[in-house]
């Protein structure tokens, strides 16, 4: 047997082995394609669903963005208008399989931002409503924040699963997904620009539009929520207290209430409103003046409590901004704590 025959037999054997190897790998590639498709549909559906309520209700969503206490006030409204539309467009791109490099890149960038924001706020001790899928602001607890963190961590894991194979694994020659870094940045910019234009246009034609540059002072936030400024000046609140013509409601947790509260104030934690409302309000007529308060310049519990009171028919409601801190600093009568006054 000559060398040519041996070489031909070797090449034939190598070709057969390679064919056999490719056949063995085919089911694995098929499974990977199916998992990637399901991952795209899953994340795309998540983002499309998440965008809906934010687009329909821009004002409550802007308040949620503000509550994260990360962006400058001037950028809160702009981000609130832009973010839902980029979520919608990117989600649709993932579902339809168009502009996938840009869509996958945006998807992972957003997931990293969302996850990092939750971690950052947990580290700062801020306990806020996520606002990921609904703009309905409810009471939050550390348990909810932990759930948000685990959920967004899972979403990020799925996003990374899509990102690395798509951008770093070699694709078959001639594949339309070859050289994936060629276009993702252009697609990302195009999606972002389209989202910005849609957000601005829709905001201009809708009846409940918000200003592009937001005013997030306490007065503006109250007016935005209630249609009028219901903040009560401190001196007026003090006069109402001394005259006994107002009922003060502490919106903080029972633990903080026990440590110290305005003398005579009733404790009505926002998370227990539905359970306690009938017991607390059964003796008060509808024209009673209620003054809600909490503690700290970033505390929104008093505002949420005022809104709850409005919903059950009490119209004469005022909010004492940063009430507990102001009360203590002016050494007015209070109960609880080591320095309890009588």
N, C-alpha and C positions, 0 to 999 in steps of 0.2 A: 504494500500500500504506500503510494507516494505521499510527499508532504502536502500536496494540493488536496488530495482526498481527505487527509487527516484534518486539514484546516477547514474544509467544507463541513466535515462531520462535527467539528467543534463549534463552528458557527451555527449550524443547525440546532445542535444541542443547546447552545446559549440562547438562541432565538426561542426555542421551545420553553426553556426555563423562564425566560422573560415573559413570554405570553402567559405561562402558568401563573407567574407572580402577579401580573397585572389582573388576571382573572380573580385571583385571591383577594386583591386589594379593592376590586370593584364594589363589593357589598359595603366595605368600610367607607368608601367615598360616597356611596349613595346615602348611607346613614348620616354622614356629616352634612350632606346637602339638605337632607330632610330636617335635621336639627337646626341648621342655619336658617332655613326658611321659616320654621316655627318660631325661632327666636326673633326674626325680623317682624313677623306678624304680631307676635306678643308685644314687643316694645313699641311697634308702630301703633297698635291698638291702644296701648297704655297712654301714649302721648296724645293721640287724637282725642281720647276720652278726657284726659286731663285738661285739654285746652278749652273744651266746650263751655264750662261754667265760668271760666275766667273771661272769655270773650263776651258772654252774655251779660256778666255783671262786673264791669271794670272798676267801679268805685270800691266795693268790698275787697276785690283782689288787690287794689292799690294799698288799702289799709293793711292787708296781710304782709305785703312786701315791706311796708314801712315798719311793721312790728318786728321784722328781723333785725332792725337796727344795724345794718351793714352799709347800705348805700347812703350817700348824701341826699338830703331831702329833695334837692332840685332834680335828682335822677329817678326818684321813685315812680312818678307817673309815666315817664318815658319807658322804663323797664316794664311796667305793668301793661302798657299798650303793646310792646314789642314781643315779650316772652310768649304769650299764648299763641300768637300767629306763627312764630318759629317752631313751636311745639307741633302745631297743626300741620304745617307744610312738611316738616321733617318726618312726622309720623306717617303722612300719606306717601311720602317717597319710600319709606321702608316697606310699607304694605304693597305698593305698586311695583317696587323693584326698579325705580328710576332714580338717577343721580345717587346711586348707593354710596360711592366713596364719600361725597359730601354729607349725606344723611347720617351715615355711620359715625363720621367724625363729629358732627354736631351733637348727635345722640350721646356720645361718650363725654364730650365736653360739658353738656348740661347735667348729666348724671354725676360727674365729678363735682361740679359746682353745688348741686343740691345736697350731695352727701357731705361735702366739706362744710357747707353752711349749717347743717344740722349739728355736726360735731362741734363747730365753733360756738354755736349758741348754747349747747349743752355744757361746754367747758366754761362759758361765762355765767352759767346758772340761769339763763333765760328759758322760760317754759312757755312756748308759743304754739299756736295752732299752725299746722304744717301748710295748709292751703294748697296741697298738691292736687287734689281732685275736686274739691268743692270750696267755695268762698264763704260758706256758712260758718261763721266764727262761733265756736263753742268753747266750753271750758276745756283746758288741757291739763294734763298731769305728766309727771316724769315718766309714768308707764307708757303714755301715748308717745312721748318723744323717743323712748327706746324702741317702740314698735316702728315709728317712722324710720329710725336709723337702720333697723334690721331689714325693713322692706326696701328702702333705697339701696342698701348694700347688695341685696339680691338683684335688683335691677341693674346695678353697676356690674355685677358679675356676668350677667347675660350680655351686657354691652361689650365688655372686654372679650367675651367669647366670640362675638362677631368681629371685633376690631382686629385682633392679632392674626387670625387666619387670613382675613381679607387683605390686610395690608402687608403682611410679611411672608406668607407662604407663597411659593412659586405656583403660578397658574399655567395650565397647558398652553403651548404656543398657539397663537391665533385666537385665544380666548378674548372675548370683549372686555373681560375684567383684568387683562394683563396690564402691567405697569400701573398699578393702582394709585401711585403718588402723582401721576401726571395731571389729574384734574380735580382732586378733592377740595383744594383751597379755592379754586374758582367757583366750584359748585356751592361751597360753604358761603362765600361772599354773595353769590346770586340768591341763595335761599334767605340769607339775612336781609339783603336789600329788599326783596319781595315782601318779607314779613314786615319790615319797617313801613313800607309804602301802604300795605293793607291795613296795618294798625292805625296809621295816621288818617287814611281815607275814611275808614269805618268810624273812627272817633269823631271826625268832622260832621258826618251825616246823621249820627245817632242823636236821639233826644237827651240821653243821659251822658253826654260827653264830659270828659274831665280835662282840665287845663294841662298843657304839656309840662309846664314847670309848676310843680305842686307846692302848696303852702301847707306844711304839716305842723304848724303851731297848735297848741291846745285848742285855741278858739276855732281855728280852721277845721280841725278834726271833728270837733263837736258839731259845728255847722254842717259839715259834709254828711255826718251820720243822721242828724235830726232835722236838717233844713233850717235850723236857727241856732243861735248860741245860747245854750242853757247852763253855761258855767256860772256859778255864783261867786262873786268876789268874796275874799276872805272876811273883810269887815262886815259885809252883809250877813254872811253865815254866822259870824260871832254874835251879831245883834239878834238874829233869829234864835240862836241857842239861848242867849240870856233872857229873851222874852218868852221862851218856851213855845214858840209858834212854828216849830219845824221838828220833824222826826228824822234823826240821823241814822243812816244805814251803813254799816261797815261791810264792804264787799270782800274782805280778805278771808283767809282760812281761819277756822276756829282757834288754831294754835297761835297765830299772830294776834287775833282778837284778844285772847286771854293774856298775852304779854302786855297789852296796852291798847286802849281804845277811848274814843271820846265819851265822856260821861253821859250815860243814858242812851248811847247808841245801841241799836239792835244789830246782831250779827246775821248777815244773810249772804253766805258764800255763793258765788254765781253758779258753782257746780251743783249746789243743793237747792237751787231756786224752786224747781218744780215740786220738790218734796216739802219745802218749808213755807211756801207762799201762802197757802190757805191759813196756816196757823199764825203767821206773822201779821197778815193784813186783815183778818176777820173783824177787827175792832176799829179800823180806820176808814172814814168816809172817802169818797173818790176825790174830794177837793183838798185832801191833806197835802201839805207841803213836805215832800221827802227830799233830803239832801244825802246823796250817796258820796262815799269817799273810799279811797284806798291809800296807798303809800308809794311815793316815788314818782318822778317826772315821766317815767315810761310805763307806769301802771295803767292798764286799760280796764281793769275790773269794774271800777266805779261807772265808767261809761256803758259797759255791757249790762250792768245791773239797772242803770237808768233806762236802757232800751227795753229790758224785760218788763219794767214797771209800766212803760208806755204801752206795751203789747197787751197787758191785762187791764188797761183802762185808766191808769193813773196819769193824768196829764201834767199835774203840778209837780214836776220833778226837776231838780237842779243837781249839778255835779260840782263838788268841791275838789278842784284839781290839787293833787299832791297833799290831800287833806290832813293825813295823820302827821306828816312831818311839819307842816305849818302849825298845826294845833300844839304840838309839843314845843316848837321853837318859841311860841308866844305864851307858853306856860299857862294855858287854859285848862279848866277842870278835865281830868281824865281818870280812868279806872284801870287797874291791872298793873303788873310789873312791880319791881322793887320800889320805885318811887311813887307808889299809888297815892293819889290825892282823894280827898273826901269832899 
